[in-house]
Amino acid sequence: MLIVCEGTKTEKFYFEDARQVLGVHRGQAIVEVESGEGTNPKNIVETARKLKSKAEKEGNAFSSVYCVFDRDEHAHYQASIERAGSLKMQAIKSVPCFEYWVLLHFRNHTAPYARSGDRSPCDGCYRDVTAEWPDYAKNRKRLFSELQARLNDARQHAAHRLAAMVADASDNPSTEIHLLLEAMEALKETRPIQ
């Protein structure tokens, strides 16, 4: 499995920690985590395409490729989702940003995020996270481990939001990070221990 993240630290550190805790990294990487070139969804998908193609040429094709990015206010968001699908890769989205997933570990937040003056939707989400967890800061290396005791709550909240999106006719807020974690866990169940 290949995971290409928008974030060069926060998301990358999160998934690197998750693969260790979930046991899907034994010697040779079962789950490879990379940062995209640039911070917009278009660049994430392009980085994933290049890495996927390179691995195929080397005879080490990935069984699945995930592009992890935020909605925030990116201009190429929808086109990037479609491009990933056309390349047989899956977009894992967070609206407005990855911090919404962090927030769901503490509470079931359902109100949408919007720009407020010079504050982006992500700024508002980050504010909500630090209100629940004052010690939170981007770039935490063991974020998955630190939140693991609350993981089931976050999964339930995220699944509830995805189910409510149809009724709300909006994906704001939402996240699919839990779906990627489920895919990582499924690898553990299907791979022999090396």
C-alpha positions in Angstrom: 0.0 0.0 0.0 1.2 3.5 -0.8 -0.1 6.5 1.1 0.8 10.0 -0.3 0.0 12.8 2.1 -0.5 16.5 1.6 1.3 17.3 4.9 5.0 16.9 5.0 4.9 16.3 8.7 1.6 16.1 10.5 -0.1 13.5 8.2 3.1 11.7 7.3 4.0 11.3 11.0 0.5 10.2 11.8 0.4 7.4 9.2 4.0 6.3 10.0 3.1 6.0 13.6 -0.2 4.2 12.7 1.6 1.6 10.5 3.9 0.8 13.4 1.1 0.6 16.0 -1.1 -1.4 13.7 1.7 -3.8 12.9 1.8 -3.3 9.1 5.5 -2.6 9.0 7.7 -5.6 9.5 11.1 -5.3 8.0 10.1 -4.6 4.5 7.4 -1.9 4.4 3.9 -3.2 3.8 2.7 0.4 4.0 4.8 3.1 2.4 4.1 6.7 3.5 5.3 9.6 1.4 4.7 13.3 1.3 3.4 14.9 -1.9 5.3 17.5 -3.9 3.5 20.7 -2.8 0.5 21.2 -0.7 -2.4 21.0 -3.0 -4.5 18.0 -4.1 -3.3 18.2 -7.7 0.3 17.8 -6.6 -0.5 14.9 -4.2 -2.2 12.9 -7.0 0.7 13.6 -9.4 3.2 12.5 -6.8 1.2 9.3 -6.2 1.0 8.7 -10.0 4.8 9.0 -10.4 5.5 6.7 -7.4 2.9 4.2 -8.5 4.4 4.1 -12.1 8.0 3.8 -10.8 7.0 0.9 -8.5 5.3 -0.9 -11.4 8.3 -0.5 -13.6 10.5 -1.9 -10.9 8.3 -4.9 -10.5 7.0 -3.9 -7.0 3.5 -2.6 -7.9 1.4 -1.4 -5.0 -1.9 -3.2 -4.4 -3.5 0.1 -3.5 -2.6 3.8 -3.6 -4.2 6.4 -1.4 -4.0 10.2 -1.8 -4.6 12.0 1.5 -5.6 15.6 1.2 -7.7 18.4 2.6 -10.5 20.4 1.1 -9.6 23.7 2.7 -9.9 26.2 -0.1 -7.9 24.3 -2.8 -8.9 25.2 -6.4 -8.2 21.8 -7.9 -10.0 19.7 -5.2 -12.8 18.1 -7.2 -10.6 17.6 -10.3 -8.0 15.9 -8.1 -10.6 13.5 -6.7 -11.6 12.6 -10.3 -8.0 12.3 -11.5 -7.1 9.9 -8.6 -10.1 7.7 -9.5 -9.2 7.6 -13.2 -5.7 6.4 -12.2 -7.2 3.7 -10.0 -6.1 5.4 -6.8 -8.4 6.5 -3.9 -8.7 10.0 -2.6 -9.0 10.1 1.2 -10.4 13.5 1.9 -10.8 15.7 5.0 -13.1 18.7 5.0 -11.9 21.2 5.9 -8.6 19.6 6.9 -6.9 16.7 8.7 -7.5 18.4 12.1 -11.2 17.6 11.8 -10.2 13.9 12.2 -8.2 14.9 15.3 -11.3 16.8 16.7 -13.5 13.7 16.2 -11.5 11.9 18.8 -12.9 14.4 21.4 -16.4 15.2 20.2 -18.9 14.7 17.4 -18.7 18.1 15.7 -21.2 18.5 12.9 -21.3 22.3 12.2 -19.7 23.4 8.9 -16.5 25.4 8.7 -16.3 28.6 6.7 -13.9 31.4 6.1 -14.2 34.2 8.7 -12.3 37.3 7.7 -8.7 36.3 7.3 -9.2 32.9 9.0 -9.5 29.9 6.7 -11.9 27.0 7.5 -8.9 25.1 8.7 -8.0 27.9 11.1 -11.4 27.5 12.7 -11.0 23.7 12.9 -7.6 24.0 14.4 -9.0 26.4 17.0 -11.7 23.8 17.9 -9.0 21.1 18.3 -6.9 23.2 20.6 -10.0 24.1 22.7 -10.4 20.3 23.3 -6.7 19.5 23.5 -4.7 22.5 24.5 -1.4 20.7 24.0 -2.1 19.8 20.4 0.3 21.0 17.8 1.0 20.1 14.2 4.0 17.9 13.6 3.5 15.6 16.6 5.5 12.4 15.8 3.3 10.0 17.8 -0.1 11.5 17.2 -1.8 8.1 16.3 -0.4 6.6 19.5 -1.5 9.6 21.6 -5.1 9.4 20.3 -5.4 5.6 20.1 -7.5 5.3 23.3 -10.1 7.6 21.6 -9.9 6.0 18.2 -13.2 4.1 18.4 -15.0 7.4 19.2 -13.4 9.1 16.2 -14.4 6.3 13.9 -18.0 6.4 15.0 -18.2 10.1 14.7 -16.6 10.0 11.2 -18.9 7.3 10.0 -21.9 9.2 11.3 -20.8 12.3 9.4 -20.3 10.4 6.2 -23.8 8.9 6.5 -25.3 12.3 7.3 -23.6 14.0 4.2 -26.4 12.8 1.9 -29.1 14.3 4.1 -27.1 17.5 4.6 -26.2 17.7 0.9 -22.7 18.8 2.0 -19.4 17.2 2.9 -18.5 20.1 5.3 -17.3 18.8 7.7 -16.2 15.2 7.0 -13.2 12.9 6.9 -12.4 9.6 5.4 -9.2 8.9 7.5 -11.0 6.1 9.3 -11.5 4.3 6.0 -7.8 4.4 5.3 -7.1 3.0 8.8 -9.5 0.2 8.1 -7.7 -0.6 4.8 -4.4 -0.6 6.7 -5.8 -3.0 9.3 -7.1 -5.3 6.6 -3.6 -5.6 5.3 -2.5 -6.9 8.6 -5.2 -9.6 8.5 -4.3 -10.7 4.9 -0.5 -10.6 5.1 1.6 -13.4 6.5 4.0 -12.4 9.3 7.5 -12.1 7.8 
